[in-house]
Amino acid sequence: NLTYTGLADQGGNELQIANGASSSLFNTYANQTSGQIYYSFLFDATAADSANNYFTALNPGTSAPNGSGDAINAYYYIDGHIRVRGAAQSASAGTGPVLTLGQTYLIVEMIDLTAHTGSLWINPSSSTFGGGTAPTATASLSGLTATAIDNVGFKAQTAAGGPYLVDNLLIGTTWAEVTPASVVPEPATCALAGLGMLGLVLARRMRK
């Protein structure tokens, strides 16, 4: 179960993508034909990649992740970069920083079906979580060709690499929906909890 500071934990176990044999899976949701679709997930690369592998994508219909044909996807490159691309664009169109192995990153992608643009965020500030507006993107795309989105997919490649761990997958039409803030106890709740602990300590001392 991967977690990220300030982000609400969705619970459950992470998905492990182990390359070496080609395999893909996808799941559909309500069809979107206009506006923005945001997509966030936690990502942890446990080993360096030996090829430039795409591992997840948003697509229309029943299309599994397929590289150059994806509406918008994410690559993990041999040089350690996360890169985002859209159909018929270079995979280096949107490039994030080099990732540190064994570290959990928050990745957010957005495709705008009306403006035909895309964006990538890597480790956005937690101050924007829970209702804030999207900060400046790490990388941006233009000229995307997708007109509909209704599935999310994952892909294991024949070229060795990974495994990658993916968790906390969220898809929505606003930044807030895919970056929910973790719940911080109210001050009164914290105080009551403290009093409860004090009561336990006093009770133990009285028993002694």
Disulfide bonds with the S-S distance in Angstrom:
none
